Amino acid sequence: MDKKISLAVIKRLPRYYRYLGDLLDNGITRISSKDLSKRMNVTASQIRQDLNNFGCFGQQGYGYNVELLYDEIKKILGINKQYNLVIIGAGNIGQALVNYINFQKRGFNFIAMFDVNPRLIGMTIRGIEIYDIDTLEDFLKTHNVDIVVLTLPKNNAVKVSKIIIDCGIKGIWNFSHVDLKTPPNVVVENIHLTDSMMTLSYKLNNKDCIIDDEY
């Protein structure tokens, strides 16, 4: 797609996908933007504007075909494909990610983990083996890996990110406490759990002073 899409719109797409999945699970086959807006707390106008960035999915007087829209958003998000992932850092966060089965349901398949801790090397988590970090480069060069997940300390994250980029990795999901800077052809999603917790703390202490424009 050549059209430029706002990052705010892109971040709303998984939420649309999730709500449409719930509608399908409850046997609802069509829904209007008005009814969907009530469920999601997003204006009907915003829903129509967001979806019109990718095509015309609704019909006036009919609304949206839930299954069709669900499948189209799946394609837009790229989760109609399978992705192979490896995790670098087999501690609590890394193990929690591997144990979360919904990733596999969405097409994100963990194929290996890596760590420096000799007590972890050789173990398996849900059938995923933990390898010595020294074997990482050879593994990336001999396996089809789409995304690398970093769950290691920030002082190691920058060094490891350079290694995996040199090995041709184009997607990084970064849980390390540092914002990685990557070349234009490498996509990185920086996840800061403490930032989210501090945002929650602010909301708890300033509930009446917040303009809710998140969605």
C-alpha positions as CSV (number, residue, x, y, z in Angstrom):
1,M,0.0,0.0,0.0
2,D,1.4,3.4,-1.1
3,K,-1.0,5.5,0.9
4,K,0.4,6.9,4.2
5,I,-1.6,5.8,7.2
6,S,-1.6,7.5,10.6
7,L,0.1,5.4,13.4
8,A,-2.9,6.2,15.6
9,V,-5.1,4.4,13.0
10,I,-2.8,1.4,12.9
11,K,-2.8,1.1,16.7
12,R,-6.6,0.9,16.6
13,L,-6.7,-1.9,14.1
14,P,-5.9,-4.7,16.6
15,R,-8.7,-3.4,18.8
16,Y,-11.2,-3.6,15.9
17,Y,-9.9,-7.1,15.2
18,R,-10.4,-8.2,18.8
19,Y,-14.0,-6.8,19.1
20,L,-15.0,-8.2,15.7
21,G,-13.7,-11.6,16.9
22,D,-15.8,-11.4,20.0
23,L,-18.9,-10.6,17.8
24,L,-18.2,-13.7,15.7
25,D,-17.9,-15.8,18.8
26,N,-21.3,-14.6,19.8
27,G,-22.9,-15.3,16.5
28,I,-23.3,-11.7,15.3
29,T,-23.0,-11.5,11.6
30,R,-23.4,-7.8,10.9
31,I,-23.1,-4.6,12.8
32,S,-23.5,-0.9,12.1
33,S,-20.7,1.6,12.9
34,K,-23.1,3.1,15.5
35,D,-23.5,-0.2,17.4
36,L,-19.8,-0.9,17.1
37,S,-19.0,2.5,18.4
38,K,-21.1,1.8,21.6
39,R,-19.2,-1.4,22.2
40,M,-15.7,0.1,21.7
41,N,-16.2,3.7,23.0
42,V,-15.0,5.1,19.6
43,T,-17.2,7.4,17.6
44,A,-19.0,6.0,14.6
45,S,-17.4,8.7,12.5
46,Q,-13.9,7.6,13.7
47,I,-14.6,4.0,12.8
48,R,-15.7,4.9,9.3
49,Q,-12.7,7.2,8.8
50,D,-10.3,4.5,10.0
51,L,-11.7,1.8,7.8
52,N,-12.0,4.0,4.8
53,N,-8.2,4.3,4.7
54,F,-8.2,0.6,3.5
55,G,-11.2,0.4,1.4
56,C,-15.0,0.4,1.4
57,F,-16.2,-2.3,3.8
58,G,-19.7,-1.2,4.9
59,Q,-23.0,-0.6,3.2
60,Q,-25.4,2.1,4.1
61,G,-28.5,0.7,5.7
62,Y,-26.7,-2.7,6.3
63,G,-23.6,-1.9,8.2
64,Y,-20.6,-4.2,8.2
65,N,-20.4,-7.9,7.5
66,V,-18.6,-8.9,10.6
67,E,-16.8,-12.0,9.2
68,L,-15.7,-10.1,6.0
69,L,-14.4,-7.1,8.0
70,Y,-12.6,-9.4,10.5
71,D,-10.9,-11.2,7.6
72,E,-9.9,-8.0,5.9
73,I,-8.4,-6.5,9.0
74,K,-6.5,-9.8,9.5
75,K,-5.0,-9.3,6.0
76,I,-4.2,-5.6,6.7
77,L,-2.4,-6.4,9.9
78,G,-0.5,-9.2,8.1
79,I,-1.6,-11.9,10.5
80,N,-3.0,-14.0,7.7
81,K,0.7,-15.2,7.5
82,Q,2.9,-17.2,9.8
83,Y,5.9,-15.6,11.5
84,N,8.9,-17.3,13.1
85,L,10.2,-15.7,16.3
86,V,13.2,-16.2,18.6
87,I,13.5,-14.8,22.1
88,I,16.8,-13.5,23.4
89,G,16.6,-13.5,27.2
90,A,14.9,-16.6,28.7
91,G,14.0,-15.0,32.0
92,N,10.6,-14.3,33.4
93,I,9.3,-12.1,30.6
94,G,10.7,-14.4,27.9
95,Q,9.2,-17.5,29.4
96,A,5.8,-15.7,30.0
97,L,5.7,-14.8,26.3
98,V,6.4,-18.4,25.2
99,N,3.7,-19.6,27.6
100,Y,1.1,-17.2,26.1
101,I,-0.7,-19.5,23.6
102,N,-2.6,-16.7,21.9
103,F,0.5,-15.7,20.0
104,Q,0.6,-19.0,18.2
105,K,-3.1,-18.7,17.5
106,R,-2.3,-15.4,15.7
107,G,0.4,-16.9,13.6
108,F,3.4,-15.9,15.8
109,N,5.4,-19.1,16.3
110,F,8.4,-19.1,18.8
111,I,11.0,-21.5,17.5
112,A,13.9,-20.9,19.9
113,M,15.2,-19.0,23.0
114,F,18.7,-17.9,23.8
115,D,20.4,-17.0,27.1
116,V,23.7,-16.7,28.8
117,N,22.7,-18.5,32.0
118,P,24.1,-22.1,32.0
119,R,21.3,-23.2,34.3
120,L,18.7,-22.3,31.6
121,I,20.6,-23.6,28.5
122,G,19.2,-26.9,27.4
123,M,15.9,-26.5,29.1
124,T,12.6,-26.4,27.1
125,I,9.6,-24.1,27.7
126,R,6.4,-25.5,26.0
127,G,8.7,-27.5,23.7
128,I,10.9,-24.4,22.8
129,E,14.6,-25.1,23.6
130,I,16.8,-22.5,25.2
131,Y,20.2,-22.3,23.4
132,D,23.5,-20.7,24.4
133,I,23.6,-17.1,23.2
134,D,27.0,-17.9,21.5
135,T,25.1,-20.0,19.0
136,L,22.7,-17.1,18.0
137,E,24.4,-15.9,14.9
138,D,24.7,-19.4,13.4
139,F,21.1,-20.1,14.2
140,L,19.8,-16.9,12.6
141,K,21.9,-17.6,9.5
142,T,20.6,-21.1,9.1
143,H,16.9,-20.7,10.1
144,N,14.1,-18.6,8.7
145,V,13.5,-16.0,11.5
146,D,11.1,-13.1,10.9
147,I,11.1,-11.4,14.3
148,V,13.5,-11.3,17.2
149,V,12.2,-10.6,20.7
150,L,14.6,-8.9,23.1
151,T,13.9,-9.5,26.8
152,L,17.4,-8.9,28.1
153,P,19.0,-6.1,30.2
154,K,19.4,-2.8,28.4
155,N,23.2,-2.8,28.6
156,N,23.2,-5.9,26.4
157,A,20.3,-4.9,24.1
158,V,22.1,-2.5,21.9
159,K,25.0,-4.9,21.3
160,V,22.7,-7.8,20.5
161,S,20.5,-5.7,18.3
162,K,23.5,-4.9,16.1
163,I,24.3,-8.6,15.8
164,I,20.8,-9.6,14.7
165,I,20.5,-6.7,12.3
166,D,23.8,-7.8,10.7
167,C,22.2,-11.3,10.4
168,G,19.4,-9.8,8.3
169,I,16.6,-9.6,10.9
170,K,14.0,-7.0,9.8
171,G,11.6,-7.0,12.9
172,I,12.5,-6.5,16.5
173,W,10.1,-6.6,19.5
174,N,12.1,-4.9,22.2
175,F,11.2,-5.3,25.9
176,S,14.6,-4.1,27.0
177,H,14.6,-0.8,28.9
178,V,16.2,1.2,26.1
179,D,14.8,2.7,22.9
180,L,16.7,1.0,20.0
181,K,17.7,3.0,17.0
182,T,17.6,0.9,13.8
183,P,18.2,1.4,10.1
184,P,15.2,2.4,8.0
185,N,14.7,-1.1,6.7
186,V,14.4,-2.6,10.2
187,V,11.2,-2.2,12.1
188,V,11.3,-2.0,15.9
189,E,8.5,-1.9,18.5
190,N,9.8,-0.7,21.8
191,I,7.8,-1.9,24.8
192,H,8.4,-0.3,28.2
193,L,6.3,-2.0,30.9
194,T,7.4,0.5,33.6
195,D,6.2,3.4,31.4
196,S,2.7,1.8,31.2
197,M,2.7,1.3,35.0
198,M,3.7,5.0,35.6
199,T,0.9,6.1,33.2
200,L,-1.5,4.1,35.2
201,S,-0.2,5.7,38.4
202,Y,-0.8,9.2,36.9
203,K,-4.3,8.2,35.9
204,L,-5.1,7.0,39.4
205,N,-4.0,10.3,40.8
206,N,-5.4,12.7,38.2
207,K,-8.6,11.1,37.0
208,D,-10.5,14.4,36.7
209,C,-7.8,16.1,34.7
210,I,-7.4,13.7,31.8
211,I,-8.8,14.2,28.3
212,D,-9.6,10.7,27.1
213,D,-8.4,10.9,23.4
214,E,-6.6,7.5,23.5
215,Y,-9.0,6.0,21.0
